[in-house]
Amino acid sequence: MYLFKLITRNALRHKLRTLLTVFGLLIAVLAYGLLHTVVDAWYAGAAAASNARLVTRNAISLVFPLPLSYENRIRGVEGVTMVARSNWFGGVYREPKNFFAQFAVSDNYLDLYPEFILPAQQRNDYERDRKGCLIGRQLASQFGFKIGDVIPIKGTIYPGTWEFVVRGILDGRDESTITRQLIFHWEYLNETVRKTPGRKADQVGVYVLGIANPDEAAAISRNVDNVFRNSLAETLTETEQAFQLGFVAMSNQIIAAIRLVSYVVIVIIMAVMANAMAMSARERTVEYATLKALGFGPGFLALLMFGESVTICAVGGGLGILATPPAASLFKQATAGVFPVFHVSRETMLLQAACALVVGITAAIIPALQAARVRIVEGLRAIG
């Protein structure tokens, strides 16, 4: 108890310096937490992907579609329980900044995605309406869409202005489920394309496969691809998570830069903290010499330095951790739904705490050694 009081009094001796150091730690830990959460949000889609779903696409590129005739052949592969169609639509709602995903899907698509919650009546209404669409809850909240609204989408891949009627709102099973997309009938898209001169109908962007045993995902993927080997449109089948990670890999350099910046922030605050502790050690040279003359050993003096440093970092880091969730919420609102899932994870908070602890210990190493090595005579000479 006496040691703790002594450490606390030392930390509060220069209140302004301590306050500024704590504030710097708060900002650094907060920034580290937000940057780490951005990286987590980048991987949110892949993290939420199911291992019971496979995606089959053109082996050359996603730009090239697959024939509709592949569906029955894929369904005949052992281990495949269901096959759904999905085409990226790529339209624009009013203006380019209002970007969100739009997919033309077959009616059995939702059967493969139990994480989407949709009332039975809304699904029935959607299936009856050729121009009907379903939108995610996050999208509905962002733009204020409600059931019965007509949403005009200007096509980019498929020219023209397409109007979709909202027939249902998809809720997520939990907060990790991304519900920022619009889905509509693949048949409606295909029928319209068939009527458009110069465009080829009966083309599918990707096939989403349901499988009976996730442990056999690799074997089933190979079997599917073997069916179409040496065909005009060879396939590449992979797990949904691998498919999603393929998109994330396109921005690896951005993610690496964000990680680097987060570490640089910690290194900078570590230097600031080390400087503050070094100043503190120099100012107390006489006190340390006096304590040694009274019989206190080098270990006790080093413990004082480490205790003061860790205490300051604990306060600053703790405040930074507490400020991260509300700051993340404000950031999500400010970015207008760029990150559908932007949640501060428990792992991020633990990493913030670990960084604060490392800064506290590292910043005190040299000042603690200096305090422990103070010679009594030389220390007392430092008066005045």
HUBEL-V885520 format. One record per residue. N is the residue number from 1. RES is the residue in one letter. PHI is phi in whole degrees, 0 to 359 (NA if undefined). PSI is psi in whole degrees, 0 to 359 (* if undefined). OMEGA is omega in radians with two decimals (* if undefined). Layout:
N & RES & PHI & PSI & OMEGA
N & RES & PHI & PSI & OMEGA
This chain:
1 & M & NA & 317 & 3.14
2 & Y & 298 & 319 & -3.14
3 & L & 296 & 318 & -3.13
4 & F & 296 & 318 & 3.11
5 & K & 297 & 320 & -3.14
6 & L & 294 & 318 & 3.11
7 & I & 297 & 316 & -3.13
8 & T & 296 & 317 & 3.14
9 & R & 294 & 322 & 3.10
10 & N & 296 & 318 & -3.12
11 & A & 294 & 329 & -3.09
12 & L & 262 & 8 & -3.09
13 & R & 296 & 315 & 3.05
14 & H & 251 & 90 & -2.98
15 & K & 297 & 319 & -3.11
16 & L & 295 & 314 & 3.14
17 & R & 298 & 318 & 3.12
18 & T & 296 & 318 & -3.14
19 & L & 298 & 316 & 3.13
20 & L & 294 & 322 & 3.11
21 & T & 294 & 317 & 3.11
22 & V & 297 & 319 & 3.12
23 & F & 296 & 319 & 3.10
24 & G & 297 & 319 & 3.09
25 & L & 295 & 318 & 3.11
26 & L & 302 & 312 & -3.11
27 & I & 296 & 318 & -3.11
28 & A & 295 & 314 & -3.13
29 & V & 293 & 321 & 3.09
30 & L & 297 & 314 & 3.14
31 & A & 297 & 318 & 3.12
32 & Y & 298 & 317 & -3.14
33 & G & 296 & 317 & -3.14
34 & L & 293 & 318 & 3.13
35 & L & 295 & 320 & 3.11
36 & H & 294 & 325 & 3.11
37 & T & 291 & 325 & 3.06
38 & V & 299 & 316 & 3.11
39 & V & 297 & 317 & 3.10
40 & D & 300 & 319 & -3.13
41 & A & 295 & 327 & 3.14
42 & W & 296 & 325 & -3.11
43 & Y & 266 & 5 & -3.03
44 & A & 301 & 318 & -3.12
45 & G & 297 & 316 & 3.14
46 & A & 291 & 323 & -3.12
47 & A & 294 & 328 & -3.11
48 & A & 273 & 354 & -3.10
49 & A & 293 & 148 & -3.11
50 & S & 269 & 146 & 3.06
51 & N & 273 & 2 & 3.11
52 & A & 258 & 12 & 3.11
53 & R & 232 & 140 & 3.05
54 & L & 243 & 157 & 3.09
55 & V & 235 & 126 & 3.10
56 & T & 251 & 124 & -3.13
57 & R & 226 & 176 & 3.07
58 & N & 294 & 134 & -3.07
59 & A & 294 & 336 & -3.12
60 & I & 284 & 307 & -3.10
61 & S & 190 & 159 & 3.06
62 & L & 294 & 341 & -3.13
63 & V & 296 & 329 & -3.09
64 & F & 265 & 129 & -3.10
65 & P & 278 & 179 & 3.07
66 & L & 242 & 150 & 3.12
67 & P & 293 & 149 & 3.10
68 & L & 296 & 333 & -3.12
69 & S & 295 & 344 & -3.14
70 & Y & 291 & 338 & -3.01
71 & E & 301 & 310 & -3.11
72 & N & 295 & 325 & 3.14
73 & R & 291 & 323 & 3.09
74 & I & 292 & 320 & -3.13
75 & R & 298 & 334 & -3.13
76 & G & 279 & 354 & 3.12
77 & V & 287 & 134 & -3.11
78 & E & 298 & 133 & 3.13
79 & G & 100 & 342 & 3.11
80 & V & 274 & 125 & -3.09
81 & T & 257 & 336 & -3.09
82 & M & 203 & 148 & 3.10
83 & V & 227 & 126 & 3.11
84 & A & 238 & 152 & 3.14
85 & R & 261 & 149 & 3.10
86 & S & 208 & 127 & 3.07
87 & N & 238 & 131 & 3.02
88 & W & 289 & 129 & -3.08
89 & F & 267 & 315 & 3.04
90 & G & 68 & 37 & 3.13
91 & G & 271 & 176 & -3.12
92 & V & 238 & 131 & 3.09
93 & Y & 265 & 104 & 3.11
94 & R & 68 & 301 & -3.14
95 & E & 214 & 155 & -3.02
96 & P & 305 & 330 & -3.09
97 & K & 292 & 340 & 3.14
98 & N & 273 & 54 & -3.07
99 & F & 280 & 136 & 2.95
100 & F & 203 & 159 & -3.07
101 & A & 287 & 140 & 3.05
102 & Q & 228 & 132 & -3.12
103 & F & 230 & 137 & 2.95
104 & A & 267 & 121 & -3.01
105 & V & 229 & 159 & 3.06
106 & S & 284 & 163 & -3.04
107 & D & 293 & 339 & -3.14
108 & N & 271 & 6 & -3.10
109 & Y & 301 & 315 & -3.09
110 & L & 294 & 336 & 3.12
111 & D & 294 & 337 & 3.12
112 & L & 272 & 352 & -3.07
113 & Y & 235 & 76 & 3.14
114 & P & 294 & 346 & 3.11
115 & E & 287 & 347 & 3.04
116 & F & 267 & 124 & -3.12
117 & I & 259 & 122 & -3.12
118 & L & 220 & 125 & 3.10
119 & P & 303 & 145 & -3.08
120 & A & 301 & 320 & -3.12
121 & Q & 296 & 320 & 3.13
122 & Q & 294 & 323 & 3.11
123 & R & 293 & 320 & 3.10
124 & N & 298 & 317 & 3.12
125 & D & 298 & 320 & 3.14
126 & Y & 295 & 315 & -3.09
127 & E & 292 & 335 & 3.13
128 & R & 279 & 336 & -3.04
129 & D & 258 & 116 & -3.12
130 & R & 298 & 326 & -3.14
131 & K & 264 & 10 & -3.13
132 & G & 288 & 155 & 3.09
133 & C & 217 & 163 & 3.04
134 & L & 241 & 138 & 3.12
135 & I & 236 & 151 & 3.12
136 & G & 284 & 155 & -3.12
137 & R & 300 & 319 & -3.14
138 & Q & 297 & 322 & 3.12
139 & L & 290 & 319 & 3.12
140 & A & 298 & 320 & 3.14
141 & S & 292 & 322 & -3.09
142 & Q & 292 & 316 & -3.05
143 & F & 255 & 357 & 3.13
144 & G & 75 & 23 & 3.12
145 & F & 291 & 148 & 3.06
146 & K & 218 & 165 & -3.09
147 & I & 299 & 134 & -3.11
148 & G & 99 & 345 & 3.12
149 & D & 292 & 148 & 3.04
150 & V & 257 & 123 & -3.09
151 & I & 253 & 115 & 3.08
152 & P & 275 & 127 & 3.12
153 & I & 238 & 124 & 3.09
154 & K & 273 & 117 & -3.08
155 & G & 289 & 144 & 3.05
156 & T & 251 & 310 & 3.05
157 & I & 285 & 319 & 3.12
158 & Y & 247 & 101 & -3.01
159 & P & 301 & 158 & 3.10
160 & G & 107 & 170 & 3.08
161 & T & 259 & 120 & -3.11
162 & W & 255 & 135 & 3.12
163 & E & 247 & 128 & -3.13
164 & F & 239 & 140 & 3.13
165 & V & 259 & 126 & -3.13
166 & V & 289 & 117 & 3.13
167 & R & 248 & 353 & 3.11
168 & G & 190 & 158 & 3.13
169 & I & 239 & 124 & -3.10
170 & L & 275 & 125 & 3.02
171 & D & 259 & 152 & 3.11
172 & G & 271 & 150 & 3.11
173 & R & 296 & 325 & 3.08
174 & D & 209 & 182 & -3.04
175 & E & 290 & 346 & 3.13
176 & S & 277 & 350 & -3.13
177 & T & 279 & 123 & -3.14
178 & I & 278 & 121 & -3.14
179 & T & 237 & 49 & -3.14
180 & R & 242 & 60 & -3.14
181 & Q & 210 & 163 & 3.07
182 & L & 240 & 133 & 3.07
183 & I & 235 & 145 & 3.12
184 & F & 217 & 180 & -3.01
185 & H & 287 & 127 & 3.07
186 & W & 296 & 323 & -3.14
187 & E & 298 & 322 & 3.11
188 & Y & 297 & 316 & 3.10
189 & L & 297 & 314 & -3.07
190 & N & 295 & 319 & 3.13
191 & E & 296 & 320 & 3.14
192 & T & 292 & 318 & 3.12
193 & V & 296 & 323 & -3.14
194 & R & 298 & 331 & -3.13
195 & K & 273 & 353 & -3.08
196 & T & 267 & 121 & 3.14
197 & P & 300 & 139 & 3.08
198 & G & 84 & 357 & 3.13
199 & R & 247 & 146 & -3.06
200 & K & 260 & 126 & -3.14
201 & A & 271 & 182 & 3.11
202 & D & 58 & 43 & 3.10
203 & Q & 240 & 138 & -3.09
204 & V & 240 & 134 & 3.13
205 & G & 293 & 301 & 3.07
206 & V & 217 & 155 & 2.99
207 & Y & 254 & 132 & 3.07
208 & V & 258 & 126 & -3.02
209 & L & 249 & 132 & 2.95
210 & G & 266 & 137 & -3.11
211 & I & 236 & 153 & -3.07
212 & A & 286 & 321 & -3.05
213 & N & 231 & 108 & 3.13
214 & P & 302 & 334 & 3.13
215 & D & 293 & 341 & -3.13
216 & E & 259 & 17 & -3.08
217 & A & 303 & 315 & -3.11
218 & A & 296 & 316 & -3.12
219 & A & 294 & 318 & 3.14
220 & I & 295 & 320 & 3.12
221 & S & 300 & 315 & 3.12
222 & R & 297 & 318 & -3.12
223 & N & 296 & 320 & 3.10
224 & V & 297 & 312 & -3.11
225 & D & 294 & 328 & 3.12
226 & N & 294 & 330 & 3.13
227 & V & 298 & 326 & -3.04
228 & F & 251 & 15 & 3.11
229 & R & 295 & 137 & -3.14
230 & N & 68 & 15 & 3.06
231 & S & 272 & 175 & 3.13
232 & L & 292 & 334 & 3.11
233 & A & 228 & 86 & 3.10
234 & E & 291 & 156 & -3.04
235 & T & 245 & 160 & 2.98
236 & L & 232 & 118 & -3.13
237 & T & 248 & 132 & -3.12
238 & E & 211 & 167 & 3.12
239 & T & 293 & 157 & -3.14
240 & E & 300 & 324 & 3.14
241 & Q & 294 & 316 & 3.10
242 & A & 297 & 322 & 3.11
243 & F & 298 & 314 & 3.14
244 & Q & 293 & 320 & 3.14
245 & L & 295 & 335 & 3.08
246 & G & 298 & 324 & 3.08
247 & F & 289 & 320 & 3.13
248 & V & 297 & 324 & -3.12
249 & A & 298 & 335 & 3.12
250 & M & 294 & 340 & -3.12
251 & S & 242 & 30 & -3.12
252 & N & 300 & 323 & -3.11
253 & Q & 294 & 322 & 3.10
254 & I & 295 & 315 & -3.14
255 & I & 297 & 318 & 3.12
256 & A & 298 & 322 & 3.13
257 & A & 294 & 320 & 3.13
258 & I & 296 & 316 & 3.11
259 & R & 299 & 317 & -3.13
260 & L & 299 & 316 & 3.13
261 & V & 298 & 320 & -3.14
262 & S & 297 & 322 & 3.13
263 & Y & 286 & 324 & 3.11
264 & V & 297 & 322 & 3.11
265 & V & 301 & 316 & -3.14
266 & I & 293 & 320 & 3.14
267 & V & 296 & 319 & 3.14
268 & I & 297 & 313 & -3.12
269 & I & 291 & 332 & 3.06
270 & M & 295 & 320 & 3.11
271 & A & 294 & 319 & 3.11
272 & V & 297 & 316 & -3.14
273 & M & 294 & 319 & 3.12
274 & A & 297 & 321 & 3.10
275 & N & 295 & 318 & 3.12
276 & A & 297 & 318 & -3.14
277 & M & 289 & 326 & 3.10
278 & A & 294 & 319 & 3.08
279 & M & 298 & 318 & 3.14
280 & S & 298 & 319 & -3.12
281 & A & 294 & 319 & -3.14
282 & R & 295 & 321 & -3.11
283 & E & 292 & 338 & -3.03
284 & R & 250 & 22 & -3.13
285 & T & 303 & 316 & 3.14
286 & V & 296 & 319 & -3.13
287 & E & 297 & 320 & -3.13
288 & Y & 292 & 321 & 3.10
289 & A & 296 & 320 & 3.12
290 & T & 296 & 316 & 3.12
291 & L & 299 & 322 & 3.11
292 & K & 294 & 321 & 3.13
293 & A & 295 & 332 & 3.12
294 & L & 277 & 356 & 3.06
295 & G & 109 & 1 & 3.10
296 & F & 282 & 135 & -3.07
297 & G & 275 & 172 & 3.12
298 & P & 301 & 324 & -3.14
299 & G & 299 & 321 & -3.14
300 & F & 294 & 318 & 3.14
301 & L & 294 & 318 & 3.11
302 & A & 297 & 322 & 3.13
303 & L & 296 & 324 & 3.09
304 & L & 299 & 316 & -3.13
305 & M & 294 & 312 & 3.13
306 & F & 297 & 319 & 3.14
307 & G & 298 & 316 & 3.14
308 & E & 295 & 316 & -3.12
309 & S & 296 & 314 & -3.12
310 & V & 293 & 323 & 3.13
311 & T & 297 & 314 & 3.13
312 & I & 297 & 317 & -3.14
313 & C & 292 & 326 & 3.12
314 & A & 294 & 320 & 3.13
315 & V & 292 & 309 & -3.14
316 & G & 297 & 316 & 3.13
317 & G & 294 & 319 & 3.13
318 & G & 298 & 317 & 3.10
319 & L & 295 & 322 & 3.11
320 & G & 296 & 319 & 3.12
321 & I & 294 & 317 & 3.13
322 & L & 295 & 328 & -3.10
323 & A & 278 & 346 & -3.05
324 & T & 294 & 310 & -3.13
325 & P & 302 & 311 & 3.10
326 & P & 296 & 324 & 3.10
327 & A & 295 & 322 & 3.11
328 & A & 295 & 321 & 3.12
329 & S & 296 & 316 & 3.11
330 & L & 295 & 321 & 3.14
331 & F & 296 & 319 & 3.14
332 & K & 297 & 319 & 3.12
333 & Q & 293 & 321 & -3.10
334 & A & 291 & 329 & -3.12
335 & T & 274 & 3 & 3.03
336 & A & 54 & 46 & 3.02
337 & G & 80 & 16 & 3.08
338 & V & 301 & 322 & 3.08
339 & F & 249 & 101 & -3.13
340 & P & 301 & 323 & 3.10
341 & V & 246 & 110 & -3.14
342 & F & 225 & 81 & -3.04
343 & H & 240 & 133 & 3.11
344 & V & 283 & 114 & -3.07
345 & S & 279 & 163 & 3.08
346 & R & 297 & 324 & 3.12
347 & E & 298 & 320 & 3.13
348 & T & 298 & 317 & 3.12
349 & M & 296 & 321 & 3.11
350 & L & 294 & 321 & 3.10
351 & L & 294 & 323 & 3.08
352 & Q & 298 & 315 & 3.13
353 & A & 297 & 319 & 3.13
354 & A & 296 & 319 & 3.12
355 & C & 297 & 317 & 3.12
356 & A & 297 & 319 & 3.13
357 & L & 294 & 317 & 3.14
358 & V & 297 & 318 & 3.11
359 & V & 298 & 315 & -3.12
360 & G & 298 & 317 & -3.12
361 & I & 287 & 314 & -3.09
362 & T & 296 & 318 & -3.10
363 & A & 295 & 338 & -3.06
364 & A & 263 & 353 & -3.04
365 & I & 299 & 304 & -3.10
366 & I & 293 & 313 & 3.09
367 & P & 301 & 323 & 3.12
368 & A & 294 & 320 & 3.09
369 & L & 295 & 320 & 3.11
370 & Q & 296 & 318 & 3.13
371 & A & 294 & 320 & -3.11
372 & A & 291 & 333 & -3.07
373 & R & 265 & 3 & 3.13
374 & V & 300 & 129 & 3.07
375 & R & 272 & 138 & -3.05
376 & I & 302 & 310 & -3.07
377 & V & 296 & 313 & -3.12
378 & E & 293 & 326 & 3.13
379 & G & 292 & 317 & 3.14
380 & L & 291 & 333 & 3.09
381 & R & 291 & 341 & -3.08
382 & A & 288 & 357 & -3.14
383 & I & 295 & 129 & 3.10
384 & G & 71 & * & *
